[in-house]
Structures are given as C-alpha cells and as structure tokens.
Amino acid sequence: MGSTSEFGRRDLIKRAAAIGLIAVPSMSVLSACASGGDSGDSNQVDKGEKSATNPLAINEGAPLDVVIFDGGFGQQYAKDAEAEYGKAFPGSKVSHSATQKIQSTLQPRFNGGTPPDLIDNSGAEQMDMGTLVGKKQLTDLNALLDAPSVDDPKKKVRDTLRPGVVEMGQFDGRETWILYYAYTVYGVWYSKTNLRKLDAQYPETWDEMLAVCEKAKKKGIAGWTYAGKHPYYLPFSLYPFIAKIGGREVLDKIDNLEPNAWKDPAVKSAFEAYYELYKKGYILKGTPGLTHIESQTAWNEGKALFLPNGSWVENESKKTTPKDFQMAVGAPSSLDKSDKMPFGTIWASGGEPFIVPKNAKNPRGGMELLRIMLSKKSSQNFIKQVSSLTSLNGGTEGLSLPPGLASSQEALTKAGQNVVNPRIQDWYVALQKEKIGVAAIGELMAGRATPDEAIAKIQRFADDTAKDASVKKYRHK
C-alpha cells in the first residue's frame, strides 16, 4: 500500500465512476483485455529446457519485463532480485520500470495485448483482482508453487510459505492467480515513547482507550488520526475489531455479500465505538483532509497517539520517524466481556500482490523471478530494506529487527490462531475502497453520517454489488 500523494483529480474520477457518471477505467481495460480470449499463448516466447537450475523451463535468452509499484516498499528489493535473475540467466535482459499509477500506466499495454511478464499490482490504482480473475486475464501460478524452492530443492515453493498465503491467491477453484509477496500485520499503530510520556500503556479495553485519549486531549494531543483522503485505511483496525466483538463469521458473511451482513450487532457496536472518537473530539483536527503520508507525519510528530495502518508504515514513514519513537502495533481493544474473540485478535495476511498476465510474452520468466524473490537471501534483503515480513515462512533468523517489525512478530505470536483475514478488499476492490471506505466510513469518522446511516449505506452498496451480474462473485468455502 502506501501510494502516491497526488490523489485530487484521480479521486474525483473514481468517485464519479462510483456513482455511474463515467465509465470505470479498470473495467474498460479488462474488457479490452478479455476480448483476446485464450489466444495470447501464441505470443509467448518458446519454452526452454528444464533442469535442476531451471525447473520452470524458462527461455534463458528471452527478455523479462517487470513493473513494480513504487510505494511504501520502494523498488530496490525487486531490482536486487532481478540482479539475481540476471546472474542465473545472463542471456536474458531484464526491463524494470516502477510507477505509483499501476492502472493508468498499464492500460495501453493491456489494450495492445502486450502486458508485462510480472506486475506488482498494488496501490491506489491497483487493478481489480476479482475482475482480472473473472475475465481470465491471469496465469495460474501453481507451476511456480509446485517448483522446487531455491533454498531446499526437496521442498516445493508452496511448502515454504506462511499459512494462508496460497489460499489468498485462489478465488473459486484450485488455480492460484496471485502471489502475495509481503506479509502484512494490520492494526492500531502507536509510539511506546509517546504513550510513556502520558504514563500510559496500550489500552486493552475500549474504556481504557477512551481514557487514554481523554488524557492526551488535556495535553493538546489528539487520540487518533488516519488517512482521511483514503479512509479505506480505517478498516485495518475496524474489521478485526468487528471480528473480535462478533466472531470471525461476521467478516465471512460480509465477504460473502450475504443479506443484512452489515446489520449484525457487532458491526453496529464497532461503528458506534469509532464514532465516539469523533463525538468526544479525539480525532486530530483536519484529519478528513489528510493523505496517508500527511497523517503518518502528524503521528510521527506526536500530534496524535494512534494510527490505523499496515506494517509497511515503518518503512514508508521512516524519514519523519524520530529515533526514539519505538513504533509498535496493537490489536483492537476489547469492547467488553461479551466479545467473542480474545484480546490479541489481529488482521494479518499476504500483501503486495504479484501477478503474471495470461498474455505475457515470458510468463515462465515472471514466475522464476518470484521463485528467486521467495529465497531466504531475497526475503532477508526485503526485510532489511523495508522493515516488513515476506510470505516466506521464517527468514528472520539472524536479523536485528526494527521496533515496528519486532512488534509485528510479537503481535502474531500473541494472536496465535486468532488471526483474521477479510477478503472483501481483494475480492471487491471498488466496493471496499470507494464505497465502503470513502462514501461511508469516511463520512462516519468525519461526523457527516451517524453509525446507523453509514451501516445502511454500506448494506445498500453490498446488496447492489451482490445483484450486479457483471461482478464475479466469490465465497468462503
């Protein structure tokens, strides 16, 4: 995540698209791509010779075309992996480009039938995953997952990944369309140092949360801030809060677009709790107008205590983070004793989705680069560079972890089996970001809608999506 700060015009376009004033660019892109059907295979380079060092049988002289999202994780980690690819296959020229505008940059290439071989499909202009899968525009990555891993050829790549990563890339069958490279811990981020200045600790109950915010308010410090211009960041702490209150099945019903799923009492309780932050004046003034970078900077400057975000925030905000900040992530506070899940319940899942287009010229090369990226060497390089875990299970041995990443590890350990993974953000991107995020939750937290109004609006959005025959539907199995 963590993308460009130039959102004004794009947000206007997206909001207009959300209410039907203009055609949605991603749909036109994907519709144009889909018109080619399965004929793209004829454009692929010839297959190479399979061997122990070339298990995917890539064409060792074929060029490789890679496009990386230049956001919170930067692009150097990818360049380093590409250098490893170049060493292994010196006859192959790797073309690397990076952008914060994935969709608008790649639209002409998809339309022309010449998509890259590997795409880091992330950021505010992320192409809709559900639509890509539904339009059959992606390569099944099971060949990669069944290939021997770089570090231990006796182990398949799939057997080296963290639990749930493979399943996240599957939609309605055994095909795996997406490889989530990063492993993200979402929650309420805070500074241990700034809490200590208030003689406070991270609040484990909602009453304690309100008490800490009140204490901060008396010192001229806000309790919370968030990416007001991109309020789909709020669910990073709100969704696991809902699950904690009502159980993970509430999120499953929401993901499944079930009737009245948003009218569950747990949703109302969570929305009312967050709305209380606004009503009591605990939100940093001006937050609805802040970008994700601006909200992170204000938080780094000690203007607010808490920030809903993902673990990429440590790298993305490092230029403005004080050395003694002691960044940490907290799980949602307990609402009361009737909560269905224990304190420590957290949202953690694969992030930074990589895809290989079906019409790519060198899809085997794209998968081979991913195989290299999932080696211990590349994984540790990523961890050291960007302070985030990868989907490789382990890989931190011998590394000195920065505060935020160490806290993420501790949060995962504390959570144990109580890790939730809402799928709505990758199954229905437009619904999650522009409708639920901007048009409902953003309005709630800005005080322009009550909890009941926000919930009713979201339920309408979800119902409309469920009835829309043009939207591919997915369900928890």
Summary of the structure (lengths in Angstrom):
residues: 477
radius of gyration: 22.0
end to end distance: 27.2
largest distance: 69.6
contacts: 1678
relative contact order: 0.18
helix: 45%
strand: 14%
